[in-house]
Amino acid sequence: MKKYLFILGRNPLLSRAELRNFCDEILFAEDKSLLIGENLKFQNPRNLPKTPEQLFLDRLGGTIRFGEILGELFNEKELQNEILKQIQSQKPEGKIHLGVSGWDCGKTFLRHFLPELKNAFRTKHDRNCRIVNSPGQNLDSGQIFGGKLLQKGFEFLVWKNKNSWLLAQTVANQNLRNYTLRDREKDFRDPHMGMLPPKLAQILINLANPEANEVVIDPFCGSGTINIEAAICGYQTIGSDLDPKRADLAQKNFSQLAEKFRYEVGSGEFFTSDAAKLPLEKMKGIIATEGFLGANFGRKLNKEEVRKNSLDIMKLWEKTLSHLEDSNIRVISFCLPVWKIGREEISLAKNLFAKLDKTSYTPRVLFSQRKTFLYSRPEAFVSREICVLERKNDNPG
């Protein structure tokens, strides 16, 4: 069975929680943002002309790139020879573009290994290769994507453990252009209400892990980000918003991106509704949503404003959860706001979880006994606390 080395994003614990639904974990190194996994669950719901590995990565919001593990080598000469062997076996044409990224290999490893690798390639195969790394530096996903390295050549991943080296060849890298199209180049964006990153939208959907026949529902759809990501994954999706203008513009964003990302415009339905009155009788699926993060999102709030927002948000979720009691909604993956006032962080998750005894839902443990994850950006006034609720009869525990 093939094994893979995953390069995780800046939130490795959250990336790990997302990956658990799509592969079996062998080893996780949080401090290095690395994970080894096997038994990947490949899907191609819309018959896209991509490799299975790229399709797998395109589904994930928290993984930057990953490589197929080629083996364990026991000295640098063996490592060099295996890389040369792999390149030759794949019979590349033209000038070879080559990069190597390493972990725990020492500060000077790439500075001497890459020139030696280049000379060995020229000597053994009588061909030149271009090393794309900056001197002594690992590659990042932007360099790989912008330089089309996986189309023109190769990247190899090296992870040293004591006296051996784990070697992998990169098979998929994030498509940064597609994320820009789905974020900054949408027709409708509203910075005053916060802007849900497409990667976080993917994570919210993946944490809920909808089944193939389930609908992905966002009752606070805003600009339609969740719905767009759900459609890209091949799901039917429903978006609603209390503001009729937002529901209309979410529909327009959804239609705008349908051709580019090859999903059917009819796979999404949008309408105006209060989340606590959403007509759920015929809907079977999951809810993935950013949720309402409060008013006055564009600036820092004082304690009184935070108190008022907290009350409003708690009432909204209590009404929504009560409304969901008789529904077929299996999982709810969502965000709650966390405000920072001086050194204090004000969270709503504990208060909301305390009220779940009167409902059919219970918090899911995401990792290490933690039931929430704080997702923040340096420039943001309000952080997002990610929570997942599941019906008690669906909870294996």
Stockholm file with secondary structure:
# STOCKHOLM 1.0

chainA/1-397         MKKYLFILGRNPLLSRAELRNFCDEILFAEDKSLLIGENLKFQNPRNLPKTPEQLFLDRLGGTIRFGEILGELFNEKELQNEILKQIQSQKPEGKIHLGVSGWDCGKTFLRHFLPELKNAFRTKHDRNCRIVNSPGQNLDSGQIFGGKLLQKGFEFLVWKNKNSWLLAQTVANQNLRNYTLRDREKDFRDPHMGMLPPKLAQILINLANPEANEVVIDPFCGSGTINIEAAICGYQTIGSDLDPKRADLAQKNFSQLAEKFRYEVGSGEFFTSDAAKLPLEKMKGIIATEGFLGANFGRKLNKEEVRKNSLDIMKLWEKTLSHLEDSNIRVISFCLPVWKIGREEISLAKNLFAKLDKTSYTPRVLFSQRKTFLYSRPEAFVSREICVLERKNDNPG
#=GR chainA/1-397 SS CCEEEEEECSCHHHHHHHHTTTSEEEEEEGGGTEEEEESCCCCCTTCCSSCHHHHHHHTCSSEEEEEEEEEEESSHHHHHHHHHHHHHHTCCCSSEEEEEEEESSCTTHHHHHHHHHHHHHHHHHSCCEEECSCTTCCCCHHHHHHTTHHHHEEEEEEEEETTEEEEEEEEEECCHHHHHHHTTTSSCCCGGGCCCCHHHHHHHHHHHCCCTTCEEEETTCTTTHHHHHHHHTTCCEEEEESSHHHHHHHHHHHHHHHHHHTCCGGGEEEEECCGGGCCCTTCEEEEEECCCCCSCTTSCCCHHHHHHHHHHHHHHHHHHHHHGGGSEEEEEEEEEEEEEETTEEEECHHHHHHTGGGSSEEECCCBTTBCEEEECCTTCSEEEEEEEEEEGGGCCC
#=GC SS_cons         CCEEEEEECSCHHHHHHHHTTTSEEEEEEGGGTEEEEESCCCCCTTCCSSCHHHHHHHTCSSEEEEEEEEEEESSHHHHHHHHHHHHHHTCCCSSEEEEEEEESSCTTHHHHHHHHHHHHHHHHHSCCEEECSCTTCCCCHHHHHHTTHHHHEEEEEEEEETTEEEEEEEEEECCHHHHHHHTTTSSCCCGGGCCCCHHHHHHHHHHHCCCTTCEEEETTCTTTHHHHHHHHTTCCEEEEESSHHHHHHHHHHHHHHHHHHTCCGGGEEEEECCGGGCCCTTCEEEEEECCCCCSCTTSCCCHHHHHHHHHHHHHHHHHHHHHGGGSEEEEEEEEEEEEEETTEEEECHHHHHHTGGGSSEEECCCBTTBCEEEECCTTCSEEEEEEEEEEGGGCCC
//
